[in-house]
Amino acid sequence: MISDDLLSFSVGDLQQQLLEKQEELTNLRFQQALQQLEHSHRMPVTRREIARIKTLLREYELGRRELKEEE
């Protein structure tokens, strides 16, 4: 389920969020490799967040979801 806060972002904001989450996942992987990862549950959570953002961007691309109008 896609959260309401993601639905409120524009496409540009979603792309920025995607880059930030991918960078976060990379950092988590480095921490795991160096055995410095304190919160191992963050890796699957971050992967799911990336998947949600990618799904939402794809839905906008295919026209299955429309951008909400600013009020």
Rosetta silent file (secondary structure, phi, psi, omega in degrees, C-alpha in Angstrom):
SEQUENCE: MISDDLLSFSVGDLQQQLLEKQEELTNLRFQQALQQLEHSHRMPVTRREIARIKTLLREYELGRRELKEEE
SCORE:     score description
SCORE:     0.000 S_00000001
   1 L     0.000  132.663 -179.030    0.000    0.000    0.000 S_00000001
   2 L   -87.752  128.174 -175.237    1.346    3.380   -0.977 S_00000001
   3 L   -74.252  157.705 -178.276    1.242    5.878    1.853 S_00000001
   4 H   -64.213  -30.307 -179.622   -0.519    9.220    1.592 S_00000001
   5 H   -68.214  -33.924  175.558    2.696   11.149    2.089 S_00000001
   6 H   -69.235  -34.446 -179.572    4.176    9.636   -1.084 S_00000001
   7 H   -68.313  -22.214 -178.708    1.013   10.479   -2.991 S_00000001
   8 L   -82.895  -10.925 -179.498    1.397   14.138   -2.050 S_00000001
   9 L   -81.185  150.840  172.556    4.827   14.398   -3.724 S_00000001
  10 L   -80.686  172.616 -179.563    5.344   15.568   -7.284 S_00000001
  11 H   -62.412  -41.209  178.341    7.211   13.384   -9.784 S_00000001
  12 H   -62.522  -40.781  177.730   10.383   15.415   -9.285 S_00000001
  13 H   -65.598  -39.029  178.373   10.145   15.018   -5.524 S_00000001
  14 H   -63.988  -40.283  178.665    9.608   11.269   -5.921 S_00000001
  15 H   -65.081  -37.835  177.116   12.696   11.006   -8.107 S_00000001
  16 H   -66.457  -43.100  177.121   14.700   12.896   -5.473 S_00000001
  17 H   -59.897  -40.486  179.876   13.332   10.606   -2.737 S_00000001
  18 H   -61.402  -45.607  178.783   14.318    7.597   -4.853 S_00000001
  19 H   -62.168  -41.767  179.604   17.904    8.808   -5.158 S_00000001
  20 H   -64.252  -42.628 -179.491   18.109    9.456   -1.421 S_00000001
  21 H   -68.134  -37.209  177.875   16.740    6.011   -0.549 S_00000001
  22 H   -66.061  -38.590  177.165   19.100    4.295   -2.996 S_00000001
  23 H   -66.162  -40.533  177.556   22.025    6.139   -1.428 S_00000001
  24 H   -61.736  -42.580  179.331   20.791    5.143    2.039 S_00000001
  25 H   -64.412  -39.887  177.138   20.594    1.489    0.964 S_00000001
  26 H   -60.745  -45.291  178.890   24.135    1.660   -0.416 S_00000001
  27 H   -63.273  -39.601  178.009   25.386    3.058    2.877 S_00000001
  28 H   -63.972  -38.240  178.812   23.544    0.344    4.802 S_00000001
  29 H   -66.042  -39.773  176.643   25.144   -2.332    2.623 S_00000001
  30 H   -64.127  -42.795  178.649   28.603   -0.889    3.293 S_00000001
  31 H   -62.174  -38.909  178.838   27.898   -0.825    7.025 S_00000001
  32 H   -66.310  -41.254 -179.348   26.754   -4.448    6.880 S_00000001
  33 H   -64.709  -33.428  179.330   29.881   -5.483    4.983 S_00000001
  34 L   -90.190    4.899 -179.631   32.051   -3.770    7.594 S_00000001
  35 L    57.447   39.087  177.489   29.942   -5.299   10.394 S_00000001
  36 L  -113.886    7.402 -176.695   29.026   -1.838   11.676 S_00000001
  37 L   -78.460  116.458 -177.811   25.291   -2.081   10.972 S_00000001
  38 L   -88.365  -35.562 -176.876   23.394   -1.491   14.212 S_00000001
  39 L  -116.881   86.250 -175.103   19.820   -1.631   12.882 S_00000001
  40 L   -66.724  -20.058  179.765   19.650   -4.527   10.454 S_00000001
  41 L   -70.989  -13.634 -178.824   15.879   -4.077   10.006 S_00000001
  42 H   -70.217  -27.769 -178.433   16.516   -0.845    8.074 S_00000001
  43 H   -64.691  -53.318  179.385   17.707   -2.710    4.950 S_00000001
  44 H   -66.542  -32.340  178.073   14.418   -4.457    4.058 S_00000001
  45 H   -64.428  -43.629  179.575   12.426   -1.367    5.074 S_00000001
  46 H   -65.973  -40.108  177.396   14.521    0.805    2.764 S_00000001
  47 H   -61.727  -40.372  178.372   14.189   -1.711   -0.089 S_00000001
  48 H   -66.184  -38.847  177.835   10.403   -1.660    0.303 S_00000001
  49 H   -63.030  -40.437  177.482   10.364    2.146    0.298 S_00000001
  50 H   -62.410  -44.100  179.772   12.372    2.134   -2.946 S_00000001
  51 H   -62.654  -40.562  178.626    9.917   -0.350   -4.478 S_00000001
  52 H   -63.121  -42.751 -179.565    6.935    1.803   -3.460 S_00000001
  53 H   -65.688  -44.746  179.277    8.475    4.906   -5.014 S_00000001
  54 H   -62.414  -39.101  178.175    9.355    3.050   -8.225 S_00000001
  55 H   -62.403  -45.398 -179.205    5.824    1.629   -8.423 S_00000001
  56 H   -64.317  -42.218  177.707    4.291    5.060   -8.024 S_00000001
  57 H   -62.814  -39.419  179.305    6.583    6.577  -10.674 S_00000001
  58 H   -67.049  -39.214  177.931    5.697    3.760  -13.064 S_00000001
  59 H   -63.185  -39.997  176.058    1.973    4.266  -12.467 S_00000001
  60 H   -64.194  -40.143 -179.219    2.351    7.954  -13.319 S_00000001
  61 H   -63.358  -40.763 -178.322    4.330    7.014  -16.442 S_00000001
  62 H   -82.470  -10.282 -179.860    1.633    4.602  -17.642 S_00000001
  63 L    83.008   13.361  179.375   -1.166    7.019  -16.806 S_00000001
  64 L   -80.037  -17.108  178.706   -2.781    4.697  -14.282 S_00000001
  65 L  -135.433  135.282 -178.519   -2.480    7.317  -11.593 S_00000001
  66 L  -101.244  146.962  175.589   -2.985   11.038  -12.038 S_00000001
  67 L   -67.804  137.678  178.719   -1.107   13.745  -10.205 S_00000001
  68 L   -72.783  141.640  178.884   -3.260   15.434   -7.605 S_00000001
  69 L   -76.036  142.411  174.530   -4.138   19.040   -8.296 S_00000001
  70 L   -71.702  135.961 -179.753   -2.823   21.690   -5.926 S_00000001
  71 L   -97.390    0.000    0.000   -5.619   23.321   -3.967 S_00000001
